[in-house]
């Protein structure tokens, strides 16, 4: 992995961390940025600049060994630690002893996806995240549902560790990827650019995301909500906070088989709702309202102002 020695950003990656870092470096007031060293996650790999104020933006889980040096007062080397959710901040307080006063929460955000009309020929499901976040559970459920609904549904999968430049990590999922490619009602695309994902979301109806990973925030969910998708996902990690409870969320289950059974049932219900024209009309109207709320709370134009305000406060 090639990490920038100043920012900690994975220079080969195009995931959520890299997207948020790029937005900060591009859109936050440059005269303010020049007075700070903003480090994203991997501060152990970074050469700290003694002439600048230092901010650590935490994107990952506190159990990650890269945060060992935050414990026992290690957090004091930063002027502020930025968390991407309140859930994440609580976890760092519990696992690493980072005081609440040492941090602040600035959530991830996006440029809202423009309004559009969805196709009506079939019901399209989408998954666009790395494969270790529940793709196997989705495939198991969809494989059975495709027998029941046959040509009425389609699954589009955009998934691989190539998003982070970690192609070697795809090897354990080679058989799963082959099953996806071989299924006649699944389109497997590997990883693509964020611009292509945003266009694909306009052609899909349901985010099928049986997340088995403790998300600290979730750009996948935010973009899907902004695109007016019916979002079906587990309640693990910060997903309830990210969704504001507006989505089709179900209780996470640690047992893989029980989780798969539950997701199958939830996804089947979602498809049946979309098959009913009256219910689909009502859902579409509700999702349009949810999009307004999502775009208000997860809007980058607001978030960059929060970043500017934080930097100004730290300089005073």
C-alpha positions in Angstrom: 0.0 0.0 0.0 1.2 3.5 -0.9 0.3 5.9 1.9 0.9 9.6 1.7 3.5 10.4 4.4 1.8 13.7 5.1 -1.9 12.8 5.1 -2.0 9.1 5.6 -4.3 8.7 2.6 -4.0 5.5 0.5 -2.8 6.9 -2.8 -4.0 3.9 -4.7 -7.5 3.9 -3.2 -10.8 5.3 -4.4 -13.0 4.3 -1.4 -14.9 6.4 1.1 -11.9 7.6 3.0 -10.2 8.8 -0.1 -13.3 10.5 -1.4 -13.8 12.4 1.8 -10.1 13.4 2.0 -10.1 14.7 -1.6 -13.2 16.8 -0.9 -11.6 18.4 2.2 -8.4 19.2 0.4 -10.2 20.5 -2.6 -13.1 22.5 -1.1 -12.2 23.7 2.4 -10.6 27.2 2.6 -7.1 26.9 1.5 -5.6 29.6 3.7 -7.0 27.7 6.7 -5.8 24.3 5.4 -2.3 25.7 5.0 -2.1 26.0 8.8 -3.1 22.4 9.5 -1.8 18.9 9.0 -5.0 16.8 8.4 -4.2 13.1 8.7 -6.7 10.4 7.7 -6.6 7.3 9.9 -3.1 6.0 9.5 -1.2 8.5 11.6 1.5 5.9 12.6 2.7 6.1 8.9 2.8 9.9 8.9 5.6 12.3 9.6 4.1 14.9 12.0 4.8 18.5 11.1 5.7 20.4 14.3 4.9 23.8 12.6 1.2 23.0 12.0 -1.8 22.2 14.1 -2.7 18.6 13.7 -6.1 17.0 13.1 -6.7 13.2 13.0 -9.7 12.2 10.9 -10.8 8.7 12.1 -12.6 6.6 9.5 -12.1 3.1 10.9 -12.9 1.0 14.0 -11.1 1.4 17.3 -10.1 -2.3 17.4 -7.7 -1.7 14.4 -4.1 -2.0 15.6 -3.2 1.2 13.8 -5.0 3.0 16.7 -2.9 1.4 19.5 -0.9 4.6 19.9 -4.1 6.6 20.7 -4.5 4.8 24.0 -2.9 6.0 27.3 -2.9 9.6 26.3 -1.6 9.2 22.7 -4.6 11.2 21.6 -2.9 14.3 23.1 -0.6 14.7 20.1 -3.6 16.0 18.1 -5.3 19.3 18.4 -8.6 17.6 17.6 -9.8 14.1 16.5 -12.6 14.1 14.0 -15.0 11.2 14.0 -17.5 10.4 11.2 -20.3 9.4 13.6 -21.3 9.7 17.2 -21.4 5.9 17.4 -17.8 5.8 16.3 -16.8 8.4 18.9 -18.4 6.4 21.6 -16.5 3.3 20.5 -13.2 5.1 20.6 -14.0 6.4 24.1 -14.8 2.9 25.3 -12.0 1.0 23.5 -9.2 3.5 23.4 -10.0 5.9 26.2 -10.2 8.9 23.9 -12.1 11.7 25.9 -15.1 13.2 24.3 -13.5 16.6 24.7 -10.6 15.6 22.5 -12.9 15.0 19.6 -15.7 16.2 17.5 -18.1 14.7 15.0 -18.2 15.8 11.3 -20.2 13.3 9.4 -19.4 12.1 5.8 -21.3 13.8 3.1 -21.9 13.8 -0.7 -23.0 16.0 -3.5 -26.7 15.1 -3.7 -27.8 13.0 -6.7 -30.1 14.8 -9.1 -33.7 13.9 -9.4 -34.5 11.3 -12.0 -37.1 8.7 -13.2 -36.5 5.0 -12.5 -37.0 2.4 -15.2 -40.2 0.3 -14.9 -39.4 -2.8 -16.9 -38.1 -4.8 -13.9 -37.0 -4.4 -10.3 -33.3 -3.8 -10.1 -31.3 -4.4 -6.9 -27.8 -3.1 -6.3 -24.8 -3.8 -4.0 -21.8 -1.5 -4.3 -19.3 -2.2 -1.5 -16.4 -4.5 -0.8 -17.2 -8.2 -0.7 -16.5 -8.8 3.0 -19.6 -6.7 4.0 -22.2 -9.3 3.4 -22.0 -10.1 -0.4 -22.1 -13.8 0.3 -25.4 -13.4 2.2 -26.9 -11.3 -0.5 -26.0 -13.9 -3.2 -27.5 -16.8 -1.2 -30.7 -14.9 -0.7 -30.9 -13.6 -4.3 -30.1 -17.1 -5.8 -33.3 -18.4 -4.2 -35.4 -15.3 -4.9 -34.5 -15.3 -8.6 -36.1 -18.7 -8.9 -39.4 -17.3 -7.6 -39.4 -14.0 -9.4 -37.4 -15.1 -12.5 -37.3 -12.3 -15.1 -38.9 -9.7 -12.8 -35.7 -8.9 -10.9 -32.1 -8.2 -11.6 -29.1 -7.8 -9.3 -26.2 -5.4 -10.1 -23.0 -5.9 -8.1 -20.1 -3.5 -8.0 -17.6 -5.1 -5.6 -13.9 -5.9 -5.3 -11.0 -4.7 -3.2 -9.6 -3.1 -6.4 -11.4 0.0 -5.0 -8.5 0.3 -2.6 -5.8 -1.1 -4.9 -5.8 -4.3 -2.8 -6.5 -6.8 -5.6 -4.8 -9.6 -3.7 -7.5 -9.4 -1.1 -10.0 -10.6 -3.7 -8.6 -14.1 -3.9 -10.7 -15.5 -1.1 -13.8 -14.3 -3.0 -12.9 -15.8 -6.4 -15.5 -18.5 -6.2 -18.2 -16.0 -5.1 -17.3 -13.7 -8.0 -17.5 -16.6 -10.4 -21.0 -17.5 -9.1 -22.1 -13.9 -9.6 -20.7 -13.8 -13.1 -22.4 -17.2 -14.0 -25.9 -16.2 -12.8 -28.0 -15.0 -15.7 -29.9 -12.5 -13.6 -26.8 -10.9 -12.0 -24.5 -8.3 -13.6 -21.1 -8.4 -11.9 -19.0 -5.3 -12.6 -16.2 -5.4 -10.0 -15.3 -1.9 -8.7 -15.9 1.2 -10.8 -15.5 5.0 -10.3 -17.8 6.9 -8.0 -19.2 8.8 -11.0 -20.3 5.5 -12.6 -21.8 4.3 -9.4 -23.9 7.5 -9.1 -25.2 6.9 -12.7 -25.9 3.3 -11.9 -28.0 4.2 -8.9 -30.4 6.1 -11.1 -31.3 2.8 -12.8 -31.8 0.8 -9.7 -34.6 0.5 -7.1 -33.4 -1.4 -4.1 -30.1 -1.2 -2.1 -29.6 -4.8 -0.9 -27.0 -4.5 1.8 -26.9 -7.2 4.5 -24.0 -5.5 6.1 -21.9 -7.8 8.3 -19.3 -5.0 8.9 -19.4 -2.4 11.7 -19.7 0.7 9.5 -18.5 3.8 11.2 -20.4 5.8 8.6 -21.7 4.6 5.2 -21.4 6.5 1.9 -23.0 3.6 0.2 -26.2 4.1 2.2 -26.0 7.9 1.9 -25.7 7.8 -1.9 -28.4 5.2 -2.2 -30.8 7.3 -0.1 -30.0 10.4 -2.2 -30.7 8.4 -5.3 -34.2 7.5 -4.0 -33.5 3.8 -3.5 -35.5 1.6 -1.1 -32.6 0.8 1.3 -32.6 -2.6 3.0 -29.8 -3.2 5.4 -28.8 -4.5 8.8 -28.7 -2.4 12.0 -25.0 -3.0 12.6 -22.6 -0.2 13.6 -23.4 3.3 12.6 -26.0 2.4 10.0 -29.0 3.4 12.2 -27.3 6.8 12.7 -26.5 7.2 9.0 -30.0 6.4 7.9 -31.9 8.4 10.6 -34.1 5.4 11.0 -35.8 6.2 7.6 -34.8 3.0 5.8 -35.9 -0.7 5.7 -33.5 -1.7 8.5 -33.7 -5.0 10.3 -32.0 -6.3 13.5 -28.5 -7.6 12.9 -27.9 -11.3 13.8 -24.4 -12.6 14.5 -25.2 -16.1 13.2 -24.6 -16.2 9.5 -27.3 -18.7 8.7 -29.9 -16.9 10.7 -28.8 -13.6 9.2 -29.1 -15.1 5.7 -32.6 -16.4 6.4 -33.7 -13.1 7.8 -32.3 -11.2 4.9 -34.0 -13.5 2.4 -37.3 -12.8 4.1 -36.8 -9.1 4.3 -35.6 -8.9 0.6 -38.6 -11.0 -0.5 -41.0 -8.6 1.2 -39.2 -5.6 -0.4 -39.6 -7.1 -3.9 -43.3 -7.9 -3.3 -43.9 -4.3 -2.2 -42.4 -3.1 -5.4 -44.4 -5.6 -7.5 -47.7 -4.0 -6.2 -48.3 -0.9 -8.3 -50.2 1.0 -5.5 -47.6 0.2 -2.9 -44.8 1.0 -5.2 -46.4 4.4 -5.9 -46.6 5.1 -2.1 -43.0 3.9 -1.6 -41.8 6.2 -4.3 -43.5 9.1 -2.8 -42.0 8.3 0.7 -38.5 7.8 -0.7 -38.7 11.2 -2.4 -39.4 12.8 1.0 -36.6 10.8 2.6 -34.2 12.0 -0.1 -35.0 15.6 0.9 -34.0 14.8 4.5 -30.9 12.9 3.4 -29.7 15.6 1.1 -30.2 18.2 3.8 -28.3 16.3 6.5 -25.6 14.7 4.3 -24.9 17.5 2.0 -21.2 18.4 1.3 -22.0 22.1 0.8 -23.0 22.1 4.5 -20.2 19.8 5.6 -17.4 21.9 4.2 -18.7 24.9 6.2 -18.4 22.7 9.3 -14.8 22.0 8.4 -14.1 25.7 7.9 -15.7 26.5 11.2 -13.7 23.8 13.0 -10.4 25.1 11.6 -11.2 28.7 12.6 -12.1 27.6 16.2 -8.8 25.7 16.5 -6.8 28.8 15.4 -8.4 31.0 18.1 
